Structures are given as C-alpha cells and as structure tokens.
Amino acid sequence: MQERLRMCIVCHGRSDKKELVRLVKNKDGEIFLDKTGKANGRGAYVCKSKDCFDKLKKTRALNRAFK
C-alpha cells in the first residue's frame, strides 16, 4: 500500500508524511510539534528545510492552516 503524500503549507511541495514535520493545534488552542504523527487535533505539515521554517515565521501560513 502506497503512503499518501502530504503538502507543505509553506512551499506547497508534496512529500511523504515521514519527510515532513507535523504541527498540531489541539482543542485548547495550543500549537505544538507532533513527533509521533498521531496527536489529536488539526495537523499541518512543513518541510524540514530551514527555508520553509524561516518563511513559516514571516508568512501567515500557520494562521491559514489553523483557521
């Protein structure tokens, strides 16, 4: 069975779930890094590249993902 691809919320590149970092917003409004990939809440994926993390801070990509 083939793994489904996920999209980076910054660069919109598609990669395997294991190649990306998952950020989660839980029902209490807390945003945290999900190391297991199975935490409850709304998830958003970001590339592991420094460029994407820098752009994540500058843009409102995280706000749009957790609208």
N, C-alpha and C positions, 0 to 999 in steps of 0.2 A: 504494500500500500504506500503510495507516494505522500510525503508530507505536504501540507498546504502551505503556500507561500504567504508571507505577511508583508505589509508595506510600511516603510519608514515614514513617519509623519512629517519629517523634515525634507528629505530629498525625494520622497515618493519612489525610491528604488524597492524592488521586490526581492526578498531573500527568504531562505528557510528560517523557520522560527528559532532555531538554535544559533543562527548567525546574528540575531538582533537582541537588544536589551528591552525588557518589558517594564514599563512603568504602569502603576495601578493607582486608581483613585477609589477608595473604599466608600462605604455609605456614610461615614463620618466626615468625608471631605478631605481626608489625609491622602497625600500623594507620596508613594514610596517605590523603591526599586524592588521588583519581584524576581528574586534569584531562582525560585523554583519553577516559575512559569505557570503556577496553578493557583495563585492567590485569588480570593474572591474580590470582585469589583470590576470596574471598567478598565480595560487594558489598552495601552498604546505602545507601539514598537518604534525603537530608534536604532539606527545603525551604530555599531561600536566605534565608528570613526570619530576622531577629535573634531573634525569639521562639522559633523551633524550635531554634536553636543554643543559646540560653540553657537551654531545657528539656532539651536533649540532655545538658548537663553535670549538671543536677540529677537527672534520672531515670536509670534503668539501661537505657535503650532500646538503647544501643550494645552493652552486655553481652548483652542478649537476642538481638539481631540476629546476633552473632558467637558464639553459644553453641556 
